[in-house]
Amino acid sequence: MKFRKSKIFKWIDERYEITPLVDYMSKKDVPLGSENLWKYRKEMPFSEFLHRLIHRHYLWYYFGGITLFLFIVLIISGFLLLFHYKGGVDTAYDSVKDMISNVEFGWLIRSVHSWAANLMILAAFIHMFSVLFTKAYRKPRELTWVTGVFILALSMGAGFTGYLLPWNKLSYFAVQIGTDMMKGIPLIGDYLLEVLRGGNQISGATLHRFLGLHVAIIPLGIVILVGIHLLFIQRQGISEPMEIETGKAKMKELTGVELNIKTMKFFPNFILRDLVVWLIVLNILVLLAVFFPWELGEKADPLAPPPPNLKPEWFFLAMYVVIELVPIRVALIFFGILGITWLLIPFWDRKASRGEKSNFVLIFGIVFTVLFVILTIIGYLFPTNWFSKLHF
Amino acid sequence: MDSGNIDSSKRSLINWLLGAGVFAWIGGIFAAFFQYLKPSQSNVANLNYISLGLESKLEDPKNKFKLKNNQMIFPFGEKKLILVKIDINKYKVFSAQCTHAGCIVEWKANEKIFFCNCHGGKFDINGKNIAGPPPSPLPEYKVVLKKGEMFVTERQNEV
């Protein structure tokens, strides 16, 4: 390789011995599917099954990278926002307003930050569901799944805390309602509420705590977890879909043919493709930010009634609908059980770790996904007072 | 009892003591940590009553406390209260925060209800929850008039 012969490489390698690292990275492969398989598909009695062995999932591999890229965009745009943002009840809203009206490209940076946050959570959701349905969480990748679920949870936490920072009417009351739910948590609910708000009411103390959580504590947590997540992926390689793995074994058992699964070098081939995808995502992000700039709304007034039809961000809509329809304690217990069940999927889906199909997990995943989408749509479409009529 | 047994029982006692010590040490650190996260108590104003000034000036737009559409929301320490003029010289004061999720309610004079925009909760003129998700009535406060000055208090005899 040209790069390895370059002076820069040699200079670094002489000091830090990076050759083994580059060797290690260049050995990593991304499974793409088998062409070899096609040749045998008609000879096999289970041709329909074999047909499915062709790897159709590798498009999903990009969503992990997209999530990471959007996180990097969020960090950079977040740093830039901090140059002008002034945290405080009297200053927060005005500083954001000043930034988007008087600072060169301030509107763009803020809009990119808001859009990137939403797109990152969307990409993380898609990544999570693709991992679920391809059963990529199965042994030995249980902890990769666990760290991923925590990254998503922290990202949603970052979305929630960041929502308050412009101190506008919508964010003020959304946080009022969102934090009030804490009361429903048995034993520690009141404590959590007081700690999160920095008092009994949403105030300057809440804004200050949310700012700290949003710009320091949560991002640090995400960076650490992403580091561990990537380390696991680097050590174990990218998961091969279960169908291919079991199909290879079955093929060998029946025909004695060793299948050659088509692969792509992770470095530099897949990384370069990743970069192209990132470039496309960046373009989409900027287009969204330019043509649909994020609105600031009106300044929060703690002594004024909230605007009508107040709803949380889209990724909390499904939870919001459940909370509207059932008593808060029941909803929180339900979320708690669901969250733990979700987190521990790799540990209770024993069949997947043995390379067997498990319809239960598939149905569980489909029901969860469909319900999540339907509830999100209901939450988006129906006005808030519609739920109060149904409340029991 | 031979010396080996004594040693092993001593060792297990020491292990137990060390384990308990480490556990207590970690517990202490966590207790301090969780206490530290609680907000400072110095900022919590403990008000017994508040003066809204002269009743005759409540409708003066220049006044600090002023009625708008026969209602006014004002802070009372950490709390937020709503004062409603229901008739000449007749006022009612309640907590302005819906008992469901803490949103600010507003007085709908034509329907004679307090309405919460967040989830559609309704309270009657006495603060009683009559529709929607609120689980309990709005806490009521007293209005006391002394020489034309209006005071709001949690209990009548505190002014």
Interface residues (C-beta under 8 A of the other chain):
Chain A: F173 Q176 I177 D180 M181 Y191 E194 V195 R197 G198 G199 N200 Q201 A205 P302 L303 A304 P305 P306 P307 P308 L310 E324 T384 N385 F387 S388 K389 H391
Chain B: F34 L37 K38 P39 N43 V44 I73 F74 P75 E78 K79 K80 A96 A101 G102 C103 I104 V105 E106 C116 N117 C118 H119 G120 G121 A131 G132 P133
